[in-house]
Amino acid sequence: MMIRRYMIALLLALAVICGASSAHAERYLNMHSNAEPETLDSNLATGNVEMLYIFALFEGLTVYDPKDLSPHPGVAEKWEHSADNKTYTYHLRKDAKWSDGTPVTAADFVYSYTRLLDPKTGGKFSSMLYPIKNAEAFNTGKITDPKLLGVKAKDPQTLVITLEYPVPYMDYLTSHMTYLPTPRQAIEKYGSSWTRPENIVGNGPFILKDWTPHKYATVTKSPTYWNKDTVKLDGIRFWPVEDQETALKMYEDGQLDVAWYLPPSKIPSLRTRPDYRKSPWFANEYYWINVTNPKLKDKRVRRALAMAIDRKTLADQFLYGVDEPLSAFVVRGIPGYTSPSNAPQFDPEGARKLLKEAGVDPTTLPVEILYNTHEKRKTVAQVVQQMWKQNLGVNATLHNEEWKSWIRDLQQKTFPSLCRQGWVGDYLDPMTFLDMLTTHSTGNFSNWGNAQYDKLISQARLEPNAQKRLQLLSQAEAILLDETPIITLLQNNKDYLIKPEIKGYYGNLLDSHPWQYIYIEGAGPQLTPWNMVKNRVRN
């Protein structure tokens, strides 16, 4: 009787498992997104959160290699440049299609670049296209005829881009989000609602199936993508979870395959696990200072605040060595480039002296740190708050906002004194950090400007000699560090947990992960009773 009961139970279990295996044969990646994306329009997006989704839905002229970040053919199957490195010709694939079945043509790229540069669009990342001839003049209203832009459709499969000056990192730029095409047919038909699941048209490896705000968004494999045969995933589900503890629990429960931004307090135990990863990241973390604040106009006050922060203690003791201390603005590790030596170092006595010279009573200095809701951001802000109190007598207040509100206040420059931001370089060159601090850059949120700084950046753009160019950039950074419109805190590394069956996901400096190269190892989900309980089915 006992054997008979056992056999019945076993057969029932097998039936459940086989049924589940059949029902959940699709290969879905459950991906952690640390916030809700503000937009899926690449002409308007600015953050890494948006990039996660957008690169699943769209593809540019070139794409990054997931291992070494070298540019690979995307929509452009080949390209060449002129002898003076100022004219690039891209030959587009004839089989590149939008998800509505229409061909992707050179005119789509012309439309997208013109739309991003149009002042009426309000694109915050438009300066990424400034290397294109007349792009800055058009974006700032100095010229109004888009036909003067250095981007032309020679024919449906040939795009010609003419530059203002030689750009040594041009092949990296064309892999960036701002150089993606956008679907004119959908934008003109649906207006601002064109990115809704029922309206959106993309040209990437996936299409948007559904999007439930503050819950998840699902993308599924595109049947029209030119390279669809290499896409191994059936889909990706993005989970916008801001709370790090919640994301970690979802990972442990099998609801996430990759979890980013781990709780700092859990790092000592997590880093001993085989599924823990830490990789270098071309990124920094800093505080913008609103230099129009009357109490923060004096650079001595700003520098005093920067000198009162012990970055090594912050990184080692409170962040458990995941990140590294950084007082310059450009991150370390760029070949041939060294930041100047005048970065503000930890010197409490010197900081107090600067405040005294400026005639400022630290107890009356109104300093508020605005940061986006996140356990790590909160930890950093609290530590800085304590250090300012201990070393200067400054009583700073803290204010956190969810992602959309925070990025709105940052971009509209409505924060009263300081606002936290992190920057991931867009290409492996110091210019990706320094050019956003020019006076009229759309990425400069400090209200700071310096004519000599602007001049050095302009000279560096035009300088053909690589060594002289880097020297000009270092001189510009020296001005930035002396003026201190920002307080740099950390050079970030990327720490995350990833399930062992997830393959093709590599840690790299730009944190770029082309979704078409990622796959789940194995013929199907391993539906054992344990991982069924742990929700390890992919549906």
Secondary structure, DSSP 8 states (H G I E B T S, - for coil): -HHHHHHHHHHHHHHHHHHHHHHT-S-EEEEEESS--S-S-TTT--SHHHHHHHHHH---SEEE-TTT--EEESSEEEEEE-TTS-EEEEEE-TT-B-TTS-B--HHHHHHHHHHHHSTTT--TTGGGGTTBTTHHHHHTTS---GGGSSEEEEETTEEEEEBSS--TTHHHHTTSGGGS---HHHHHHHGGGTTSTTT----SSEEEEEEETTTEEEEEE-TT-TTGGG---SEEEEEE---HHHHHHHHHTTS-SEEES--GGGHHHHTTSTTEEEEEEEEEEEEEE-TTSGGG-SHHHHHHHHHT--HHHIIIIISTTSSEE--SSS-S--TT----TTS----HHHHHHHHHHTT--GGG---EEEEES-HHHHHHHHHHHHHHHHHH----EEEEE-HHHHHHHHHTT--SSEEEEEEE-SSSSTHHHHGGGSTT-TT--S----HHHHHHHHHHHH--SHHHHHHHHHHHHHHHHHH-SEEEEEEEEEEEEE-TTEES----TT----GGG-EE-SSS----HHHHHTT----
